[in-house]
């Protein structure tokens, strides 16, 4: 997001507020609840989306130093190992020993290693994924080529601090698959230099789309978040733009109304709005004034999703390796506040899922002012090869 875009977006939000409007679509849309409850649909999502599209698996700041690693599990139990190698490059391997398929490190673990030794038979790999040692290899495996037993690597790119992979190790990421406006948005958020504060993970009994959709509309703010978000935001006001499957949403806060009284040089989107980047099928970025939350969604079934929240913050202001007591207090407050607000959405999402599974109502509706949901549905339908929601 360059400065001209930042000014334009602030102006658009103020003008919409002054007219008593938000970003509308032409008509309300209706579609079936089947895609939220059907395991058959979920199986198709797995082949068409989760294991076929470029996927965000985290931020480079989660492995900031050479030898740092973090292990994650993607859809279908796909075990991934994110590593920063000796050349300071972020790489992504299968967290699987090539001997007997044992996991090299525990799922969800993080740390710093220059070597990864399998806990089963001590086959050992370096940060490049190369098999560098295996006990009695020449005796027991003399007919195998050690150079062909390196860790399986996924094609990956770090784009301004955000890690994308192709979840099929036999395929490459497409060229120019991230629009310049999305990539520049990561740069605007200084994602390259963010540091991880804390993470938490848990499983929800809800379809991943219900959870994602709750994050890209403001219609519910005054009701579902009446004591948390509502006092600071402008009701149902939001704007969005999309580039392919990826979306940027602006959720204006009350201070944006003071923009007209300030010179444009003092306009600051980070202080005047929350910024959301929706990067399906796996990640939502929530940018607030002094932190960035990664909300990772790993679909486990039609009705179950694993969530991982990661709070990223600026390095210590004094240039040291450790945050001050005041900084730690602020980060902890924000870490818990984000979870509190998300929980308000998640609890509703689980009841929505339960109601859908009961079959008592077989359709849902997106209003004219929930236009981002319709765009999300349009992109989803495109990649699934189905028709978008009916009017």
Secondary structure, DSSP 8 states (H G I E B T S, - for coil): --HHHHHHHHHHHHHHHHHT-----SS-EEEESHHHH-HHHHHHHIIIIITTSEEEEEEGGGG-STTEEEEEEEGGGEEEEEEE-TTS-EEEEES--TTT---SS-TT-EEE-SEEE-TTT--EEETT--EEE-TTHHHHSTTS-GGG-S--EE-EEEETTEEEEESSTTS---TT-S-HHHHHHHHHTTGGG-EEEEEEEEEESS-HHHHHHTTS--TTHHHHTTTTTGGGB-TT--EEEEETTEEEEEEEBGGGGGGGGS-GGG--HHHHEEEEEEETTTEEEEEETTEEEEEEEEEEETTEEEEEEEEEE---TTSSSS--HHHHHHHHHHHHHHHHHHHHHHHHHHHHHHHHHHTS--EEEE-TT-HHHHHHHHHHHHHHTS---B-
